[in-house]
Amino acid sequence: MSAPRRTGAIGLLVTDRDAHLLKHVFEHIDMALATLDIAFPGKPEAAGAAGEEACRWEVDLIVSARPTDQIARAACDKHKPKRISQFHILDAHYTTEIRTDFHTDEVLEAICMQRNTVREFVRQSPRNYEFLFFVDSDVYIQPTTLVRLLKTELPCVGKAS
């Protein structure tokens, strides 16, 4: 009997500005993915006899980047997390430059457009994702981040600072 499979997606918006951080961002994503099989050994409805195999998570990375952000695209390809099942780069089309952490209305609109593109990709995918987790390209998540979010069993979890 093969292990039950669960699917998730991680959305990431990248630009050349943060390309130098991607190696470490991806290392942290890998650590977070490593905790999923341990924390979620299988769905209750898939429970079987003693010795049931652990659940196998298949988490895809969906990146949104402009075609002109070649440094970021190359960094994604070079450093993509090893535990990722599928890797997709979606083309983003906007002209606003993201140079600082202060975001103008144009920058916020570009970010929303990119996130909506990733969200729509996930929604239309035949993979039937259980979750979509967005991470910023300059954030190092903790190994327990995905587990803690999924254990809430809420349809949407977020934090505004």
C-alpha positions in Angstrom: 0.0 0.0 0.0 1.4 3.4 -1.0 1.5 6.3 1.4 -1.5 8.7 1.2 -0.6 11.9 -0.6 -1.5 15.4 0.3 -0.8 18.5 -1.8 0.1 22.1 -1.1 1.5 25.1 -2.9 3.9 27.8 -1.9 3.6 31.0 -3.8 6.6 33.3 -4.1 7.0 36.7 -5.8 10.5 37.5 -6.8 12.5 40.3 -8.3 16.2 40.8 -8.9 16.2 43.0 -5.8 15.9 40.0 -3.5 17.6 37.4 -5.7 20.6 37.2 -3.4 18.4 36.1 -0.5 16.7 33.2 -2.3 19.2 30.5 -1.4 18.5 31.0 2.3 14.8 31.5 1.8 14.7 28.2 0.0 16.7 26.5 2.7 14.1 27.6 5.3 11.3 26.4 3.1 13.0 23.0 2.8 13.2 22.8 6.6 9.5 23.7 6.9 8.6 21.0 4.4 10.6 18.4 6.2 8.3 18.8 9.3 5.0 18.2 7.4 5.3 14.4 7.1 6.2 14.1 10.7 3.4 16.4 12.0 0.7 14.9 9.7 1.2 11.2 9.5 -2.0 10.7 7.4 -5.6 11.7 7.1 -8.0 10.1 9.6 -10.1 8.6 6.8 -6.9 6.9 5.4 -6.2 5.2 8.7 -5.4 1.6 8.3 -3.9 -1.2 10.3 -0.9 -0.8 12.5 2.2 0.1 10.5 0.4 2.4 8.2 2.8 4.4 6.1 3.2 8.1 6.8 1.5 10.7 4.7 3.6 11.9 1.8 3.3 15.6 1.1 3.7 16.9 -2.4 4.2 20.7 -2.2 4.8 22.7 -5.4 6.6 26.0 -5.6 4.9 28.6 -7.8 7.0 31.6 -8.5 5.9 34.8 -10.1 8.6 36.9 -11.8 9.0 39.3 -14.6 10.8 38.0 -17.7 13.3 40.8 -17.1 14.2 39.5 -13.6 16.8 37.1 -15.0 19.0 37.1 -11.9 16.0 36.1 -9.7 14.9 33.5 -12.2 18.4 32.0 -12.3 18.6 32.0 -8.5 15.2 30.2 -8.2 16.4 27.5 -10.7 19.7 27.1 -9.0 18.6 27.0 -5.4 15.0 25.7 -5.5 14.1 23.6 -2.5 14.9 19.9 -2.8 11.6 18.8 -1.2 9.5 20.6 -3.8 7.5 18.3 -6.0 6.9 20.6 -9.0 8.4 24.0 -9.8 6.6 26.6 -11.9 7.7 30.1 -12.9 4.8 32.3 -14.0 5.5 35.5 -16.0 4.5 38.7 -14.3 4.0 41.8 -16.4 4.4 45.1 -14.7 6.8 48.0 -15.1 6.9 49.4 -11.6 10.2 49.0 -9.9 10.3 47.7 -6.4 13.4 49.4 -4.9 12.6 49.9 -1.2 10.4 48.4 1.5 8.1 51.5 1.2 5.5 50.5 -1.3 3.6 53.0 -3.5 0.1 52.3 -4.8 1.7 51.1 -8.1 3.9 48.6 -6.3 1.0 47.3 -4.1 -1.0 46.9 -7.3 1.8 44.9 -8.9 2.1 42.7 -5.8 -1.6 42.0 -5.8 -1.6 41.2 -9.5 1.3 38.7 -9.0 -0.5 37.0 -6.0 -3.7 36.8 -8.0 -1.9 35.2 -10.9 -0.4 32.5 -8.5 -3.7 32.1 -6.8 -5.5 31.5 -10.1 -2.8 29.0 -11.2 -3.4 27.1 -8.0 -7.2 27.3 -8.2 -7.2 25.9 -11.8 -4.6 23.2 -11.2 -5.8 19.6 -11.3 -3.6 18.8 -8.3 -6.4 19.8 -5.8 -4.1 21.7 -3.4 -5.1 21.7 0.2 -3.3 24.9 0.9 -1.6 27.9 -0.7 1.1 29.6 1.4 2.6 32.9 0.3 6.0 33.7 1.5 7.9 36.9 0.7 11.3 36.7 -1.0 13.0 38.3 1.9 11.5 36.2 4.7 13.0 33.2 6.4 10.2 31.0 7.7 10.7 28.8 10.8 10.7 25.0 10.4 7.3 24.8 12.2 5.6 27.6 10.2 3.6 25.4 7.8 2.6 22.9 10.5 1.4 25.6 12.8 -0.7 27.2 10.1 -2.2 23.9 8.9 -3.0 22.8 12.5 -5.4 25.8 12.8 -7.7 24.1 10.3 -8.9 27.6 9.3 -9.6 28.4 5.6 -7.5 31.5 5.7 -4.7 32.6 8.1 -2.8 35.8 7.9 -1.2 38.5 10.0 -0.9 42.2 9.4 1.8 44.1 11.2 
